[in-house]
């Protein structure tokens, strides 16, 4: 049985997330449908990150197992002929038998994109959050420092599955022109963690709460302390490290 690793990009706007769901269009389901046609057998695709509805990816990693002998270097080209325009497979390679896209991952990097200006955008509105209030990016950076490290992120998750303890390696807030990029790298994430963190950082940037409020929210270990999550359309899974 061969183990094939894929590098996948997708526009998450019209998907109900990565993970397969009954009667909903998902990235996993779309990939599996195309692969079933390509290799002539039913396969299961595993993704490194279970991105939510509306969340995009530049560097999602996935793997599947097959008995089909098609050369790995031909899989990406053949798959892209079968996939819709909002999913692209950039690379397919042979992986070790024990490789698992989710369990083998060491770090994941997400980036949240904010267009900081008044008014809507006809061109990039699907791929970023538009924040009309001027943002104090320096204050956002100060708040982000409290969230770096190994912590109980109960205040920054939806649902109660598994341990809330995660190790955040870095958070950067960078302004380029009218765009603000918030990049978070961690060993792993709890559900909606990045969007909830960004929601708090945006409140800090607007001056609604102080940078030190990030420490208080973290210590509260209560989801209601963090406020609203940022919308999904600004979030991108950038890369996965193994």
C-alpha positions as CSV (number, residue, x, y, z in Angstrom):
1,X,0.0,0.0,0.0
2,X,1.5,3.3,-1.1
3,X,1.3,6.5,1.0
4,X,1.0,9.7,-1.0
5,X,1.6,13.2,0.4
6,X,-0.1,16.2,-1.2
7,X,0.4,20.0,-1.0
8,X,-3.0,21.6,-1.4
9,X,-4.2,25.2,-2.0
10,X,-7.8,26.2,-1.8
11,X,-10.2,29.1,-1.6
12,X,-12.4,28.2,1.3
13,X,-15.3,30.6,0.5
14,X,-17.7,28.0,-0.9
15,X,-16.6,25.1,1.4
16,X,-18.1,24.0,4.7
17,X,-14.6,23.5,6.0
18,X,-11.9,20.9,5.3
19,X,-13.4,17.9,7.2
20,X,-16.0,15.8,5.4
21,X,-19.6,16.3,6.4
22,X,-22.8,14.7,5.2
23,X,-24.6,16.7,2.5
24,X,-22.1,19.6,2.6
25,X,-19.3,20.6,0.2
26,X,-16.0,20.1,1.9
27,X,-12.3,20.1,0.8
28,X,-11.8,16.6,2.0
29,X,-14.9,15.3,0.2
30,X,-13.9,17.1,-3.0
31,X,-10.4,15.7,-2.9
32,X,-11.6,12.2,-2.2
33,X,-14.2,12.3,-5.0
34,X,-11.4,13.3,-7.5
35,X,-9.0,10.7,-6.2
36,X,-11.6,7.9,-6.3
37,X,-12.0,8.7,-10.0
38,X,-8.2,8.9,-10.6
39,X,-7.1,5.7,-8.8
40,X,-10.2,3.6,-9.2
41,X,-10.6,2.8,-5.6
42,X,-12.1,4.5,-2.5
43,X,-9.5,6.4,-0.5
44,X,-9.6,8.5,2.6
45,X,-7.8,11.9,2.7
46,X,-6.2,13.1,5.9
47,X,-5.5,16.8,6.3
48,X,-3.0,18.5,8.6
49,X,-5.4,21.2,9.6
50,X,-9.2,20.9,9.9
51,X,-9.9,24.4,8.7
52,X,-13.4,25.9,9.3
53,X,-16.0,27.0,6.8
54,X,-14.7,30.0,4.8
55,X,-11.0,29.5,5.8
56,X,-8.5,29.3,3.0
57,X,-5.2,27.5,2.6
58,X,-2.0,28.1,0.7
59,X,-0.1,25.2,2.2
60,X,-2.4,22.5,3.5
61,X,-0.8,19.1,3.7
62,X,-2.8,15.9,3.2
63,X,-2.1,12.2,2.6
64,X,-3.9,9.2,1.3
65,X,-3.2,5.5,0.7
66,X,-3.6,3.6,-2.6
67,X,-2.7,0.5,-4.4
68,X,-2.7,2.2,-7.8
69,X,0.7,2.3,-9.4
70,X,0.3,5.7,-11.0
71,X,3.7,7.6,-10.6
72,X,3.5,10.2,-7.8
73,X,4.8,12.9,-10.1
74,X,1.8,12.5,-12.4
75,X,-0.8,12.6,-9.6
76,X,-0.9,16.4,-9.1
77,X,-1.4,17.1,-12.9
78,X,-4.0,14.4,-13.2
79,X,-5.9,15.5,-10.1
80,X,-6.0,19.1,-11.1
81,X,-7.9,18.1,-14.3
82,X,-10.6,16.6,-12.1
83,X,-10.8,19.2,-9.3
84,X,-12.9,22.4,-9.4
85,X,-11.2,25.7,-9.8
86,X,-11.1,26.5,-6.0
87,X,-8.8,23.6,-5.2
88,X,-5.3,23.0,-6.6
89,X,-2.8,20.3,-5.7
90,X,0.7,21.7,-6.2
91,X,2.7,18.6,-5.4
92,X,2.3,14.9,-4.8
93,X,5.2,12.7,-3.4
94,X,5.7,9.3,-2.0
95,X,5.7,9.4,1.8
96,X,6.9,6.9,4.4
97,X,4.4,4.3,5.4
98,X,4.1,5.9,8.9
99,X,3.5,9.4,7.7
100,X,0.2,11.0,8.8
101,X,-0.6,14.5,7.7
102,X,-2.1,15.5,11.1
103,X,-0.3,13.4,13.6
104,X,3.2,13.8,12.1
105,X,3.0,17.6,11.9
106,X,5.4,19.5,14.2
107,X,4.2,23.1,13.6
108,X,1.4,24.9,11.8
109,X,1.4,28.5,10.6
110,X,-1.7,30.5,10.1
111,X,-2.0,34.1,8.8
112,X,-4.9,36.4,9.3
113,X,-5.2,39.2,6.7
114,X,-6.9,42.5,7.5
115,X,-7.6,45.3,5.1
116,X,-7.6,48.4,7.3
117,X,-9.6,51.1,5.5
118,X,-13.1,52.5,5.2
119,X,-15.4,50.8,2.8
120,X,-15.7,47.4,1.1
121,X,-13.5,45.8,-1.6
122,X,-14.8,44.2,-4.8
123,X,-11.6,42.3,-5.4
124,X,-10.1,41.0,-2.1
125,X,-13.1,41.0,0.2
126,X,-13.4,37.2,-0.1
127,X,-9.9,36.8,1.2
128,X,-9.5,39.3,4.1
129,X,-11.4,40.9,6.9
130,X,-12.1,44.6,6.3
131,X,-11.6,46.7,9.4
132,X,-12.8,50.3,9.0
133,X,-11.5,51.6,12.4
134,X,-7.8,52.6,12.3
135,X,-5.7,49.9,14.1
136,X,-2.9,50.5,16.6
137,X,-0.6,47.7,15.5
138,X,2.0,48.5,18.2
139,X,-0.7,47.8,20.8
140,X,-1.7,44.6,19.1
141,X,2.0,43.5,19.2
142,X,2.1,44.2,23.0
143,X,-1.0,42.1,23.5
144,X,0.2,39.3,21.4
145,X,3.3,38.8,23.6
146,X,1.1,37.5,26.5
147,X,-0.3,34.7,24.3
148,X,3.1,33.3,23.2
149,X,4.3,30.2,25.0
150,X,2.7,27.1,26.5
151,X,-0.6,28.0,28.0
152,X,-4.1,26.8,28.7
153,X,-6.1,28.3,25.8
154,X,-9.6,27.4,27.2
155,X,-10.6,31.1,26.6
156,X,-9.6,30.8,23.0
157,X,-11.5,27.7,21.8
158,X,-15.0,26.6,20.9
159,X,-16.1,23.2,22.1
160,X,-14.5,21.2,24.9
161,X,-12.7,18.4,23.0
162,X,-9.2,17.3,24.2
163,X,-6.7,19.3,26.2
164,X,-6.8,23.1,25.9
165,X,-3.0,23.3,26.5
166,X,-1.1,24.4,23.4
167,X,2.4,25.8,22.7
168,X,2.4,29.0,20.6
169,X,5.8,29.6,19.1
170,X,5.3,33.1,17.8
171,X,2.7,35.8,16.9
172,X,3.6,38.7,14.7
173,X,1.5,41.7,13.7
174,X,2.8,43.6,10.6
175,X,1.4,46.5,8.7
176,X,2.1,46.8,5.0
177,X,0.3,49.7,3.3
178,X,-3.4,49.3,4.3
179,X,-3.0,45.6,5.1
180,X,-2.3,44.2,8.6
181,X,-1.0,40.6,8.7
182,X,-1.3,38.6,11.9
183,X,0.8,35.4,11.8
184,X,0.5,32.7,14.4
185,X,2.7,29.7,14.6
186,X,2.1,26.8,17.1
187,X,2.7,23.1,17.5
188,X,-1.1,22.7,17.2
189,X,-4.3,24.6,17.7
190,X,-7.7,24.1,19.4
191,X,-10.8,24.8,17.4
192,X,-11.2,28.4,16.2
193,X,-8.2,29.4,18.4
194,X,-6.6,31.7,15.8
195,X,-9.8,33.5,14.9
196,X,-10.6,34.1,18.6
197,X,-7.1,35.4,19.3
198,X,-7.3,37.7,16.3
199,X,-10.7,38.9,17.5
200,X,-9.2,40.0,20.8
201,X,-6.2,41.6,19.1
202,X,-8.5,43.6,16.9
203,X,-10.3,44.9,19.9
204,X,-6.9,46.0,21.3
205,X,-6.1,47.6,18.0
206,X,-9.3,49.6,18.0
207,X,-8.6,50.8,21.6
208,X,-11.6,49.0,23.1
209,X,-9.4,47.1,25.6
210,X,-5.8,47.5,26.8
211,X,-2.9,45.2,25.6
212,X,-2.8,43.7,29.1
213,X,-6.3,42.4,28.7
214,X,-4.8,39.5,26.8
215,X,-3.2,38.3,30.0
216,X,-6.5,38.6,31.9
217,X,-8.4,36.7,29.1
218,X,-5.8,33.9,29.1
219,X,-6.0,33.6,32.9
220,X,-9.8,33.5,32.9
221,X,-9.9,30.1,31.1
222,X,-13.4,31.1,30.0
223,X,-14.5,31.4,26.4
224,X,-16.8,34.3,27.1
225,X,-13.9,36.4,28.3
226,X,-12.3,36.6,24.8
227,X,-15.2,38.2,22.9
228,X,-16.2,37.5,19.3
229,X,-14.0,35.5,16.9
230,X,-12.7,37.3,13.8
231,X,-14.6,36.3,10.6
232,X,-13.3,33.2,8.8
233,X,-12.6,34.8,5.4
234,X,-9.4,36.5,6.6
235,X,-7.7,33.3,7.8
236,X,-5.2,31.3,5.8
237,X,-3.4,28.1,6.6
238,X,0.0,29.1,5.3
239,X,2.3,26.1,6.0
240,X,2.8,22.9,7.9
241,X,6.2,21.8,9.2
242,X,7.3,18.2,9.7
